[in-house]
Amino acid sequence: MIDYNNVIFKTAVAYGLNIFSAVAILIVGNIAAKISKKVVTAILIKTGQEKTVVSFIGNIVHVVIMTFAIIATLAKFGIQTASFIAVIGSAGIAIGLALQGSLANFASGFLLLVFRPFKAGDIVEAAGVTGCVEEILFLTTVLISAENVKIIIPNGKLYSDIIKVHPKP
């Protein structure tokens, strides 16, 4: 005869341990993500990076660590995670191809903010135009020409061209 109380107890203990482990993985993952984000943010602030760059990289670190924690949690329940990883990779490729131009501008804007070949207030000649840099954004750079005309240049075009930074008068 089957002892149903014993079977139920063993099943409850097995699932209870899995649920406890999964919650622990998520909690530890969240704590690790927050600590990593703070450490990366502090390092980037110490190196003098722009606030937008610091925020962006900090958020990426947090999302990546939480993604790994969620995948580890799913694996704890016996769910095959290889398909999830493949879907995430495929989605990344599809999004990258769809946003190819915008991503090129974004990457160029990121490089402009990190390497700082020029900064706001500099007079630059690039992408066939000359003007005073008013603002460097992630996708575009805003110049003001000598005729007081606002010129908005995509960062991909700006970063791939020769950049001449004129001395201030």
C-alpha positions as CSV (number, residue, x, y, z in Angstrom):
1,M,0.0,0.0,0.0
2,I,1.2,3.5,-0.8
3,D,1.7,5.9,2.0
4,Y,0.2,9.1,0.5
5,N,1.2,11.3,3.4
6,N,4.9,10.3,2.9
7,V,4.7,11.0,-0.8
8,I,3.0,14.3,-0.3
9,F,5.6,15.3,2.3
10,K,8.6,14.4,0.1
11,T,7.1,16.2,-2.9
12,A,6.4,19.3,-0.8
13,V,9.9,19.3,0.6
14,A,11.4,18.9,-2.9
15,Y,9.3,21.7,-4.5
16,G,9.7,23.8,-1.4
17,L,13.5,23.6,-1.6
18,N,13.4,24.5,-5.3
19,I,11.1,27.5,-4.7
20,F,13.4,28.6,-1.8
21,S,16.5,28.2,-4.0
22,A,14.8,30.1,-6.8
23,V,13.9,33.0,-4.5
24,A,17.4,33.0,-3.1
25,I,18.9,33.1,-6.6
26,L,16.7,36.1,-7.4
27,I,17.5,37.9,-4.2
28,V,21.2,37.3,-4.5
29,G,21.1,38.3,-8.2
30,N,19.2,41.5,-7.4
31,I,21.7,42.4,-4.6
32,A,24.7,41.6,-6.9
33,A,23.1,43.7,-9.7
34,K,22.6,46.7,-7.4
35,I,26.1,46.5,-6.0
36,S,27.7,46.0,-9.4
37,K,25.8,49.0,-10.7
38,K,26.9,51.2,-7.8
39,V,30.6,50.0,-8.3
40,V,30.6,50.6,-12.0
41,T,28.8,54.0,-11.5
42,A,31.4,55.1,-8.9
43,I,34.3,54.1,-11.1
44,L,32.9,55.9,-14.1
45,I,32.2,59.0,-12.1
46,K,35.7,59.0,-10.8
47,T,37.1,58.8,-14.3
48,G,35.0,61.9,-15.2
49,Q,32.5,60.4,-17.6
50,E,29.3,62.2,-18.6
51,K,26.2,61.5,-16.4
52,T,24.3,60.0,-19.3
53,V,27.2,57.5,-20.0
54,V,27.4,56.6,-16.4
55,S,23.6,56.0,-16.1
56,F,23.5,54.0,-19.4
57,I,26.4,51.7,-18.5
58,G,25.1,51.2,-14.9
59,N,21.7,50.2,-16.2
60,I,23.2,47.8,-18.7
61,V,25.2,46.1,-16.0
62,H,22.1,45.8,-13.8
63,V,19.9,44.3,-16.7
64,V,22.6,41.8,-17.7
65,I,23.1,40.5,-14.2
66,M,19.3,40.2,-13.6
67,T,18.9,38.4,-16.9
68,F,21.5,35.8,-15.7
69,A,19.7,35.5,-12.4
70,I,16.3,35.0,-14.1
71,I,17.8,32.3,-16.4
72,A,19.4,30.6,-13.4
73,T,16.0,30.6,-11.6
74,L,14.3,29.0,-14.6
75,A,17.0,26.4,-14.7
76,K,16.4,25.6,-11.0
77,F,12.9,24.6,-11.9
78,G,14.2,22.3,-14.6
79,I,13.2,24.5,-17.5
80,Q,15.6,24.2,-20.5
81,T,17.3,27.6,-20.7
82,A,19.1,27.1,-24.0
83,S,16.1,28.1,-25.9
84,F,15.6,31.3,-23.9
85,I,19.3,32.2,-24.5
86,A,18.8,31.5,-28.2
87,V,15.7,33.7,-28.3
88,I,17.4,36.5,-26.5
89,G,20.3,36.3,-28.9
90,S,18.0,36.3,-31.9
91,A,16.0,39.2,-30.6
92,G,19.2,41.2,-30.1
93,I,20.3,40.5,-33.7
94,A,16.9,41.4,-35.1
95,I,16.7,44.6,-33.1
96,G,20.3,45.5,-34.1
97,L,19.5,45.0,-37.7
98,A,16.3,47.0,-37.5
99,L,18.0,49.9,-35.7
100,Q,21.3,49.7,-37.6
101,G,21.5,53.4,-38.4
102,S,20.3,54.6,-35.0
103,L,22.7,52.2,-33.3
104,A,25.6,53.6,-35.4
105,N,24.6,57.1,-34.3
106,F,24.2,55.9,-30.7
107,A,27.6,54.1,-30.7
108,S,29.2,57.2,-32.3
109,G,27.6,59.5,-29.7
110,F,28.8,57.2,-26.9
111,L,32.3,57.3,-28.3
112,L,32.1,61.1,-28.6
113,L,31.1,61.4,-25.0
114,V,33.8,59.0,-23.8
115,F,36.8,60.1,-25.9
116,R,35.7,63.8,-26.0
117,P,37.5,65.0,-29.2
118,F,35.5,68.2,-28.5
119,K,33.1,69.5,-25.9
120,A,30.3,72.0,-25.7
121,G,31.5,75.5,-26.5
122,D,34.3,74.4,-28.9
123,I,34.2,75.5,-32.5
124,V,34.4,72.5,-34.8
125,E,34.5,71.8,-38.5
126,A,33.1,68.4,-39.3
127,A,30.7,66.7,-41.7
128,G,30.9,69.6,-44.1
129,V,29.8,72.3,-41.6
130,T,31.4,74.6,-39.1
131,G,29.9,75.8,-35.8
132,C,30.0,76.1,-32.1
133,V,29.1,72.9,-30.3
134,E,25.9,73.6,-28.3
135,E,25.2,70.1,-27.2
136,I,26.4,66.5,-27.7
137,L,23.6,64.0,-27.4
138,F,23.6,60.2,-27.9
139,L,22.2,60.3,-31.4
140,T,23.0,63.8,-32.6
141,T,25.3,66.8,-32.0
142,V,23.9,70.3,-32.1
143,L,26.1,73.1,-33.6
144,I,25.3,76.8,-33.9
145,S,26.8,78.3,-37.1
146,A,28.3,81.8,-37.4
147,E,25.0,82.9,-38.9
148,N,23.3,81.7,-35.7
149,V,21.7,78.8,-37.4
150,K,21.1,75.6,-35.4
151,I,22.7,72.6,-37.2
152,I,21.9,69.1,-36.1
153,I,24.3,66.4,-37.3
154,P,23.9,62.6,-36.8
155,N,26.7,61.4,-34.7
156,G,27.5,58.5,-37.1
157,K,28.2,61.0,-39.9
158,L,30.1,63.3,-37.5
159,Y,32.3,60.7,-36.0
160,S,33.2,59.0,-39.3
161,D,34.3,62.3,-40.8
162,I,37.4,64.4,-40.2
163,I,36.9,66.6,-37.1
164,K,38.7,69.9,-36.9
165,V,38.6,71.7,-33.5
166,H,39.4,75.4,-34.0
167,P,41.1,77.3,-31.2
168,K,38.8,79.6,-29.3
169,P,39.2,83.3,-30.2
